[in-house]
Amino acid sequence: MTFKELLNSVTFEEVAPHILRMYPDTEHQLKWYKIHFDMLRLMMPKRHADANSDVCHISLEEWTNGELHLDAHPMEGDLWEHSLTKEIIIAPDVKATNAEIAACCLWHTSFYGFVREHSMDYFRLGEISMGIKDRWDDSKYYKARAERYYSIIRRNGGHIPTIRELAPSKKCELICQSKKNFGSIGRSKNKIKRKKLFRRQFLWFYYERMMNIAGFIVQAIPALGDERNDMSIGQLCDLFQSDQFCTETVTSYADEHSNGAEYLCELLEMEDLHTRLDKIVAFLTTGERHQEMTEDEQRLCKLLVGDCKYSDILLATDPSLGRQVRITYATFNSQYPLINEQYEKEEER
């Protein structure tokens, strides 16, 4: 039996309890395991000659606490499409159901990320970090990515605030965050080195935040030209002044019995995708363009918004999605929403 055949022999409802039992710290990641499970089931198996192995051994391994746990090796590090081709070889002393074995394999295949976007970010950061002599200088990675996004935003008429232009409350927060993380490492250095290390730490947090916000804005730019939407690049750039910011992209992996919007609705009903903040802006991307949202898409947006005090939904089209749906959203806290006619009129005065 291959890994692909194993996944097709079980449902996620059968696998989920074993994920939670075997790996208790995954309690708040169950939605991502479902996405990972469905993604793999829709993926076509493809063998790669340079992969770690063509088989996966299921055995019992003793953990540091002395307990025996299922282990699937090798699964981590190989391309998912190749992992699907692997023959599952079960050790004689393993007495486990297909659902338990699938749960163990999914934990290993998701080690570097649940979806391609997660794994790409993981390895990009790892490659950059290995090339930096001082591990504290990861700010170079964040700065390089942020500046690539800046150039796109500026070409489209957006403004990137400098550190001096940031809200005083946000600068104070970044300074406090840097001091807290600086910890005892800086105490063993002289004054000049401490100052240098603290600046690196500050820039790390600053560029990491700016990179995340700028990346969201760049993804949203194509939707701004759609006549169905009413938002400007300038309004999106106000996200740089938000107090808190969190962004995520989620793509559906619906089978032939459901559509992409319905799939994501079920996911949201199972567990919230995001930590609730005051406001949310999102863009819903479908494979086929239509002027008005369908009932399932309206329901999806309602579930996504939840009890946020302010929301704005943009519509976009990407034919490569086919029957799937992608939602990219940013939740944030700020003094004002991105679109606020009364506030804009007061500013004009």
N, C-alpha and C positions, 0 to 999 in steps of 0.2 A: 504493500500500500504506500503510495506517495503522499507527501504532505498535502497536495491539492485534493487527493481522494479522501484524506482524513477530514479536511475541512468540509467537504461536501457530504460527509456522513453524519454531521452534527449540526445543530442550530446554535445560534449565539445564546439563546435562552438556556440551553443545556450547559454551555461552557461557562457563562458568567459566574455562577456560584462557586465554581472551582477556582477561577481567577481570584475572587475575593478571599476564599479560604486559604489558598496556597500563598498568596501575596497580599496580605492585609493592607499594606500601604497604597494599594491601587484603588482604594475606595472611591476617590474623587476623579478617577481616570477611566471609569467604566465606559463612558460614552466614547472615548477615544479607542478603547479596545473594540467596541462594536464597529466603528468606522474602519479600523485596521482589519478586522475579520471580514467585513463585507468587501473591502478593497481587494484583499487577497483572493476572495472567491470569484471576483469578476476579472481578475488578472489572468492572462494567458501564460502558462508555464513555458520557460525557455532556458535551456541549459547553457552555461557559460564555462568554457574550458579552463579559465583561470580561477574558478571558484575554490573554496576550501575543501569541499568534498561533494560527492554525489549521493551520500547517505547521511542520515541523522540517527544517532544512537540514543535511544531512550533508556536511561539507567537510573539507579538510586544513588544519590550523592549525600554524604554527611556534611551538614552545615556546621558553622562554628558553635552553635548551641547544642550540638550532638544529635539533632534530629535528622532523619532521612527524608530527603525531598527528591521529587522527580527532576531529572536533568535532561535537556535536549542538546546534543552536541554533534557537530558544529552547526549552529544556526545563525549566530550573531556575525555580522560583517559581510555576509553574502547578499547579492542582489535578491530581492524578494521573488522575482520571476524565476530565478534559479532554485531558490529554496523550495518552491512549489514542486519542482521535479524530483526532489530528494526522496529516496526510499527510506521509510521509517523502519528501523530495526530495533525491536524491543528486547531488552535483556530478560533472561528466563525468570529472574526474581522479581520482575515488575508485574504487579497485579493492579492494573489501572484501566479505567474505561477510556473509550475514544475521546470523550469530552474532557477528561482529566489530562490526557496526553496533548490534546489540542490546546488546552489552557496553558500548559507548560511551553509548548512551541510558540504560542503567540507572545508570551512574556519575553522569550528570547528574540523573536523576529522584530519586536517593537523596541528593542533595547536602545537603538540609535534614532528612534522616532517612529511615530504611528503612521505618518503619511510622508510623501516625498519632500514636501516643504520643510518638515521638521528635521529629517535626516540630512538634507542639503545644508541647513543652517548649522547643524551639529558639526559636520565635517569641515565646513568653511571656517568656523571658529577654531577647530582643532588644528587645521593646517596653518592658519595664521599664527596661532599661539606657539606652535613648534618652531616657527621661524623667527620668533622673538626671543632674544637672549634673556631679557628681563620679563618674567611672567606677569609682572605688575603693569606692563605696558600694552595690555590688550586694548587700550583706548585707540591705538593706531588702527586696529581692525574696524572698530566702530566708526572712527573718523573717516576712514577711506570709504566705507559704504555710505555713510551719511552724506559726504560730499558728492558722491555720484548721484544720489537722489536730489541734492540741492540744485545741481545743474539742470536737471529736468524740470524741477519746480520753477526755477527762475526763467527758463525758456518759455514757460507757460504763464508767466506774469505773476508768479507768487513771490512772497518776501520771506526770507529766513531771518529770524531775529538773532542778533548777536547775544553773547552772554550778558553784556551790559543792558540789553533791551528786554531781558527776561523779567518777569514779575519778581519783585523783591522776596515775596514769600517762597517762590520756587527756588531762587538762588540760595536762600537760607536753608531750605530743605536739602538741597544738593550738598551744601557745605556740612550740615549736620550728618548726613548720610556718609560723606567721605571721612569725617572725623571718627565716626563710630566704626567704620570698616578699617580705618587706619590702624587702630588698636595698638598693641604692644610692638608691632614691627618697627614703627618709627622711633620708639623711645631709645633704641640702641644706636641710632644714627646721630651725627652732629647736626647743627641747626640748618646748614645749607642742604644736606642730604634729606633731612626731614621735610624741608620746604619743597624739594623736588619730588619726593615720593608723594606728598600730599597733593601736589598739583596733578600728578599722573592719576591719582585716585579720583580726584574731582572730575578730570576730563573723561575718565572711564565712564562714570555715571552720567555725565552730561551728554557725551556722544552716543552712549547706548540709548538714552531716552530720545534724543533728537533723531537717531537712525530709525527707531521704531515708528515715530510719528511721521517722519518724512517718507518712509516706505509705504505707509498707509495712504498718504496723500498721492504718491506716484501711482499707486494701484487705482485710485479713484479718479485720476485725471481723465481717462478716456470717457467715463460716464458723464463728465461735466459738459461734453459737447452733444449729449443726447437731448433732444427737444422735450423729452418727458421729465427732465430734471430741472430744478431751479436752485442751483447753488454755484457759487463762484470759487475760483482758486484762492482768492483772498479770504473768504470765509473759512475754507478748509485750513488755511495757514494759521487761523486763530487757535487751532489745536495745540500749537507750540506753547501757548500761554496757559494751557490747562493745568490744574493742580495735580490731578492723577490721570493716568492714561493706560489703557490696556487694549490690545488689538489681536484679532485672530481671524483666520480664514478657514472655512469649513466647506468641503465639497461633498455632495451626496454620492452614495454608491448604491442606488436603487436597482433592484432587479426588474425583470419584465412585468412583475405583478404590481408595481407601484411607480409613482413618478418622483422626481428629485425633491420637489417641495414637500410632498407627503412624507418622504423618508426623513427629511430634516425636522419636520414637525414631530414625528415619533421620537426622534433623538432628544428634542427639547423637552418633550413631555416626560422623558425618562430622567433627565437631569439638566439643569441649567448649563448653558455653554460658558457663561461668563460670570465673573464677580459683579454683583450689582453696584453700579455707580449711578450718579444722578442723571447722566445724559448718554445718548447713544446716536451715532451716525453710522449708517451701513449702506452698502450697495449690493443689490441682488442681481446676480448674473444668470441669465438663462441661455439655453442653446438656440432658441427661436425667439425672434423679437415679436412682442405683441404690445399694443398700446396700453392696455389695462392689465393689472395683475389678476391672475386666476384666483378662485376661492382658496385653493391650497396655499398659494403664495401670500395672499392676504392673511391667512391664518398663521403662516410661518412668521411673517413680520410682527404680528400681534404677540406671538409667543416670545419672539426675540426681544422685543421692546419691554415686555413685562410691565413693571411698575416704575420704569424710568420717568423722570419728570419732563424730559424733553427728548424728542426723537426726530430723526430725518432719514428717510429711505430713498436712495437713488436706484435707478434701474439701468442695467447694462446688458449687452448681448455678446456672447462668445460662441460661434457656431461649433467650435470643437467640443463643447460640452455635450452636444447631442440632447439626450433626454434628461441629463443631470442638471443640477442647480448648484451654484456656488454663492455663499454668503460671506462677505468680508465686512467686518464691523469693528468699530472702535467705541469703547465705553470710556467716559471721562467725567471729571468734575471740573467745573469752572464757574466763574461768577455770572457769565452770560452764555446763552446758547449760541450756536453758530449762526443761526438765522433768527433775528429778533428785530422786527420792523420798528417797534417803539424805541428800542435802544439805539438803532441806527439813526432815527430821526433826531433823537436827543444829541447824538454825536455831531450830526450835520449842523445843528444850531450852534 
